[in-house]
Amino acid sequence: MKKLVEVIAKSLVDNPDQVKVKETLGETTIIIELSVAPEDMGKVIGKQGRIAKAIRTVVKSAAVKTDKKVIVEII
């Protein structure tokens, strides 16, 4: 999941070297924290949060086979 979020985020931003993804594994959940440069924050969130919602949807769809809940946080 970490690699998936990283690839998506790096393709959206102007500063791909400042994209950082941290993955925390729990028993029933996976928490993915995405941080980008401040000037790229709008590109990752999108208008009315549409891009952020799309990222979360793609990651949740990929996580179906792991039977774990995935939470994507944009920091």
Backbone as a ProteinNet text record, in pm:
[ID]
protein_1_A
[PRIMARY]
MKKLVEVIAKSLVDNPDQVKVKETLGETTIIIELSVAPEDMGKVIGKQGRIAKAIRTVVKSAAVKTDKKVIVEII
[TERTIARY]
81	0	85.8	194.2	283.4	335.7	379.2	434.6	328	206.3	96.8	69.7	60.6	35.8	153.3	274	393.1	395.5	364	363.9	257	138.4	30	67.3	117.4	151	264.1	366.5	479.1	438.8	338	293.6	210.1	158.4	73.4	149	259.3	324.5	437.9	480.9	594.4	727.5	726.4	848.4	838.9	858.7	843.2	946.7	1059	1160.6	1118.3	1016.7	970.8	848.8	809.5	698	749	681.4	718	592.9	606.1	495.1	538.5	457.4	485.9	369.4	399.5	295.9	304.4	191.3	183.5	85.1	132.5	49.5	-8.9	-139.1	-207.3	-266.9	-341.6	-401.8	-509.4	-594.2	-704.2	-698.1	-602.6	-595.5	-452.7	-444.8	-318.3	-335.8	-248.2	-253.2	-138.4	-172.6	-72.6	-73.1	41.2	54.5	134.2	74.6	136.2	168.7	294.3	332.1	402.4	367.2	423.8	467.8	535.8	578.1	453.6	462	345	284	367.3	313.8	244.3	265.8	202.2	77.6	46.2	-65.5	-198	-219.5	-342.2	-356	-245.5	-248.7	-286.1	-247.2	-278.2	-421.4	-469.1	-604.8	-707.4	-680.3	-772	-887.7	-965.8	-1081.7	-1184.9	-1226.6	-1323.7	-1280.7	-1149.4	-1097.4	-1118.5	-1143.5	-1174.1	-1056.1	-936.8	-819.7	-784.7	-793.6	-767.5	-866.8	-991.5	-1093.5	-1064.6	-1019.2	-986.6	-868.2	-767	-652.1	-698.7	-782.6	-833.8	-914.7	-993.5	-1074.6	-987.5	-884.5	-794	-721.5	-674.4	-601.3	-694.7	-816.6	-911.7	-947	-958.6	-987.8	-872.2	-750.6	-633.8	-620.3	-676.7	-662.8	-770.3	-864.6	-974.1	-922.1	-821.3	-771	-693.3	-654.1	-581.4	-674	-804.1	-903.6	-868.6	-803.7	-771.2	-827.9	-862	-910.7	-790.2	-793.7	-682.3	-727.1	-646.4	-672.8	-557.6	-590.5	-489	-503.8	-398.3	-396.9	-299.2	-342.7	-255.3	-212.6	-83	-28.9	35.1
-119.2	0	126.3	120	235.5	275.8	179.3	206.4	264.4	214.5	264.2	412.1	449.7	590.1	676.3	626.5	702.1	729	628.9	645.1	744.8	733.9	826.5	968.7	988.8	1123.3	1184.8	1106.9	1160.4	1202	1136.5	1174.1	1302	1341.6	1460.4	1589.2	1580.1	1699.2	1751.5	1876.7	1936.6	1897.8	1863.9	1826.8	1681.7	1584.6	1444.4	1397.5	1468.8	1429.2	1460.9	1544.4	1579.8	1498.4	1399.5	1312.8	1208.9	1200.1	1101.6	1023.4	892.7	805.5	717.2	717.1	634.8	539.3	412	309.6	249.2	246.8	188.2	71.7	-46	-166.1	-197.6	-220.6	-265.3	-402.4	-454.1	-586	-585.2	-483.3	-478.4	-357.4	-267.1	-146.1	-119.7	-47	3.6	154.5	229.9	375.1	422.3	497	549.3	700.8	757	901.7	954.6	1048.6	1108.4	1253	1290.7	1431.6	1477.9	1599	1658.6	1800.3	1864	2002.4	2090.9	2198.2	2285.2	2339.7	2370.6	2424.6	2317.9	2190	2081	2027.2	2079.4	2028	2037.9	2148	2165.6	2066.7	2027.2	1931.4	1791.9	1758.8	1626.6	1622.6	1733.6	1736.9	1759.6	1852.1	1879.2	1967.7	2009.1	2093.5	2013.1	2067.8	2005.5	1865.4	1838.8	1711	1594.4	1622.2	1514.2	1423	1478.2	1393.6	1310.2	1371.6	1296.7	1181.3	1206.8	1102	991.3	1029.4	930.2	843.3	906.1	829.1	728.9	773.9	684.2	570.1	598	494.4	388.9	432.7	338.4	250.6	310.8	234.8	136.1	178.9	87.4	-28.4	-1.7	-108.5	-208.3	-157.9	-246.3	-326.2	-274.3	-339.8	-443.9	-459.9	-554.7	-696	-736.4	-873.7	-896.7	-789.7	-807.2	-815.5	-788.9	-789.6	-694.2	-583.7	-481.4	-347.9	-265	-131.5	-40.9	39	128.7	272.5	348.9	490	568.5	661	746.9	886.3	933.1	1066.7	1153.1	1272.6	1366.6	1471.4	1477.7	1565.8	1686.7
0	0	0	73.9	84.2	-53.6	-130.7	-263.2	-356.6	-346.5	-429.2	-402.9	-277.1	-240.9	-285.8	-270.2	-308.9	-459.5	-540.3	-685.5	-728.9	-671.8	-706.2	-668.5	-546.4	-498.8	-580.6	-611.6	-688.3	-829.2	-884.2	-1018.1	-1017.3	-901.5	-891.8	-860.8	-788.1	-733.3	-821.6	-791.7	-862	-798.1	-669.2	-595.7	-548.8	-638.6	-598.1	-496.2	-486.5	-388.8	-245.4	-226.4	-91.9	-47.7	-127.9	-90.9	8	122.7	224.5	262.5	267.1	302.5	418.2	523.5	641.6	661.2	679.6	695.1	834.5	904.7	1037.4	1031.8	1066.6	1060.4	1196.9	1200.7	1321.1	1295.7	1393	1375	1268.1	1271.2	1175	1082.8	1105.4	1023.7	975.7	867.6	815.7	803.3	867.6	859.8	771.6	667.5	574.9	587.1	623.3	637	518.5	446.9	329.1	359.3	339.5	355.9	228.8	187	66.8	99.7	5.4	23.5	37.1	115.9	137.3	8.2	-89.2	-214.7	-299.8	-269.1	-343	-273.1	-156.3	-78	-156.1	-225	-301.2	-415.2	-473	-583.7	-535.4	-413.7	-359.1	-306.2	-251.4	-197	-307.2	-397.7	-508	-466.1	-564.1	-535.3	-458.5	-345.6	-255.4	-211.9	-213.2	-165.9	-260.7	-386.6	-481	-507	-520.4	-548.4	-425.4	-307	-183.4	-169.9	-201.2	-194	-295.1	-414.1	-516.5	-473.8	-413.2	-362.4	-258	-165.5	-61.2	-121.8	-223.8	-288.1	-355.3	-425.6	-492.5	-390.6	-283.2	-181	-110.4	-80	-15.1	-107.1	-236.4	-331.4	-338.4	-332.7	-336.2	-206.6	-97.2	32.6	59.6	-31.2	-9.5	14.2	-59.6	-46.2	83.3	155.5	281.3	401.6	381.4	489.3	602.7	569.2	668.5	623.7	720.6	691.3	670.7	565.3	534.2	554	626.1	649.8	588.2	497.9	435.2	493.5	559.3	617.7	540.4	503.2	433.9	535.7	560.6	664.9	599.9
[MASK]
+++++++++++++++++++++++++++++++++++++++++++++++++++++++++++++++++++++++++++

